[in-house]
Amino acid sequence: MTMKRYADNQNFNGIAGNGWQVIYTGFVLILVTFFIMLSSFATPDKIKVRQFVEAFTNAVGILPEGDTLSEGAPLTPAKSDIRRFNNEMRRIHATLTEWIATREIGKNLELVLTDQGLTLRFDDSLLFDVGSAALSMKTLPLLDKIGQVIEQTDYPVRIEGHTDNVPINTRRYPSNWELSTARAVNVLRYFIKSRNISAQQLTAVGCGPFKPLMTNDAWQKRAKNRRVEIIFHHGE
């Protein structure tokens, strides 16, 4: 009787000791099935994939009280949106290029068209006096034209002020940060006051001397770095 009880205990302990292996093997098989199912989707269906992931999560009991799955914003714009954006940027580029060609400001204004958007790059002398953030009266017709273009598009516009690395220290502008920011803000304010443009469409940024186009080791190069950029971008 004692020997039989001892044998029964040994058999039970052996089964209990190996129980974790059975559970672990089952979990591994579920994981393998999960990845096989994912790789089998030649053309992923977001709804089906989401349903499968949720079912898998419920089946293995992962995070029962924790985070839930949710659909986030797309990582990249849809191709149709990109195509529309590029077409719009080309249209604006052509409009402004034609308008500028009839004025004597071409050497002080550069239009740069890329896949990321359209940048209008002004020499600071076109918009401001030295060390000042007050807009020059002679440049207002140009800003009016650009404001008209902004009115006709719903894409966001960022206005950046840039300086060279020569320090400035006046009562109004203790550093190049303040000067570059004031210049960008004054351009933004002019657009809002003179045109029917929402303030939510515009952003003003002061970059100081920290995003130069060229090195600051010659006055011609420093002149290139002193600029205002008006940037039409996708907003993503």
JOJO-V834862 format. One record per residue. N is the residue number from 0. SS is DSSP state (helix for helix, strand for strand, loop for the rest). D_CENTER is the distance of its C-alpha to the mean C-alpha in Angstrom with 2 decimals. Layout:
n->{N,N}
ss->{SS,SS}
d_center->{D_CENTER,D_CENTER}
//
This chain:
n->{0,1,2,3,4,5,6,7,8,9,10,11,12,13,14,15,16,17,18,19,20,21,22,23,24,25,26,27,28,29,30,31,32,33,34,35,36,37,38,39,40,41,42,43,44,45,46,47,48,49,50,51,52,53,54,55,56,57,58,59,60,61,62,63,64,65,66,67,68,69,70,71,72,73,74,75,76,77,78,79,80,81,82,83,84,85,86,87,88,89,90,91,92,93,94,95,96,97,98,99,100,101,102,103,104,105,106,107,108,109,110,111,112,113,114,115,116,117,118,119,120,121,122,123,124,125,126,127,128,129,130,131,132,133,134,135,136,137,138,139,140,141,142,143,144,145,146,147,148,149,150,151,152,153,154,155,156,157,158,159,160,161,162,163,164,165,166,167,168,169,170,171,172,173,174,175,176,177,178,179,180,181,182,183,184,185,186,187,188,189,190,191,192,193,194,195,196,197,198,199,200,201,202,203,204,205,206,207,208,209,210,211,212,213,214,215,216,217,218,219,220,221,222,223,224,225,226,227,228,229,230,231,232,233,234,235}
ss->{loop,helix,helix,helix,helix,helix,helix,helix,helix,helix,helix,helix,helix,helix,helix,helix,helix,loop,helix,helix,helix,helix,helix,helix,helix,helix,helix,helix,helix,helix,helix,helix,helix,helix,helix,helix,helix,helix,helix,loop,loop,loop,loop,loop,loop,helix,helix,helix,helix,helix,helix,helix,helix,helix,helix,helix,helix,helix,helix,helix,loop,loop,loop,loop,loop,loop,loop,loop,loop,loop,loop,loop,loop,loop,loop,loop,loop,loop,helix,helix,helix,helix,helix,helix,helix,helix,helix,helix,helix,helix,helix,helix,helix,helix,helix,helix,helix,helix,helix,helix,helix,loop,loop,loop,loop,helix,helix,helix,strand,strand,strand,strand,strand,strand,loop,loop,strand,strand,strand,strand,strand,strand,strand,helix,helix,helix,helix,strand,loop,loop,loop,loop,loop,loop,strand,loop,helix,helix,helix,helix,helix,helix,helix,helix,helix,helix,helix,helix,helix,helix,helix,loop,loop,loop,loop,loop,strand,strand,strand,strand,strand,strand,loop,loop,loop,loop,loop,loop,loop,loop,loop,loop,loop,loop,loop,helix,helix,helix,helix,helix,helix,helix,helix,helix,helix,helix,helix,helix,helix,helix,helix,helix,helix,helix,loop,loop,loop,loop,helix,helix,helix,strand,strand,strand,strand,strand,loop,loop,loop,loop,loop,loop,loop,loop,loop,loop,loop,loop,helix,helix,helix,helix,helix,helix,helix,loop,strand,strand,strand,strand,strand,strand,strand,loop,loop,loop}
d_center->{78.91,77.16,76.15,74.70,72.57,71.29,70.30,68.50,66.49,65.54,64.31,62.23,60.63,59.76,57.98,56.10,55.09,53.58,51.78,48.42,48.54,48.87,45.93,43.76,44.77,43.90,40.44,39.82,41.04,38.63,35.67,36.93,37.27,33.72,32.23,34.71,33.67,29.95,30.76,33.06,30.39,30.16,28.01,26.39,27.06,24.54,27.31,29.90,27.76,26.85,30.54,31.65,29.40,30.57,34.15,33.87,32.55,35.43,37.92,37.38,36.78,33.41,32.02,34.37,33.38,29.89,26.41,26.28,24.29,21.76,19.48,15.79,12.96,12.73,10.60,10.28,11.31,15.09,16.87,18.37,15.14,14.06,17.64,17.73,14.68,16.29,19.62,18.55,17.17,20.47,22.44,21.06,21.60,25.14,25.94,25.08,26.70,29.85,29.98,29.51,32.19,34.80,34.05,34.67,31.20,29.87,30.40,28.32,25.32,23.20,20.99,18.54,17.36,15.07,13.33,9.95,11.81,14.76,15.48,18.74,20.10,23.14,25.72,26.35,29.99,29.13,27.83,29.54,32.72,32.74,31.53,30.86,27.97,30.18,29.26,31.97,33.89,34.00,30.27,30.15,31.00,27.99,25.67,27.48,26.77,23.05,23.12,24.98,22.35,19.60,22.03,22.24,18.63,16.48,13.11,11.45,12.62,11.84,15.12,15.48,18.94,20.16,23.63,25.81,27.19,30.46,30.79,31.41,33.30,34.57,35.36,32.45,29.90,30.67,27.98,25.48,22.76,24.64,25.42,21.95,20.64,23.69,23.25,19.70,20.90,24.04,22.33,20.23,23.49,25.36,23.14,23.53,27.25,28.19,26.24,25.47,21.75,20.16,18.85,16.01,14.73,14.76,13.30,15.45,14.76,17.65,17.15,20.90,22.14,19.52,17.52,20.61,20.96,24.38,26.66,28.53,31.97,33.31,33.30,32.07,28.95,28.43,28.73,25.80,23.63,24.63,22.39,20.14,17.14,16.14,12.93,12.51,9.13,8.30,6.19,4.73}
//
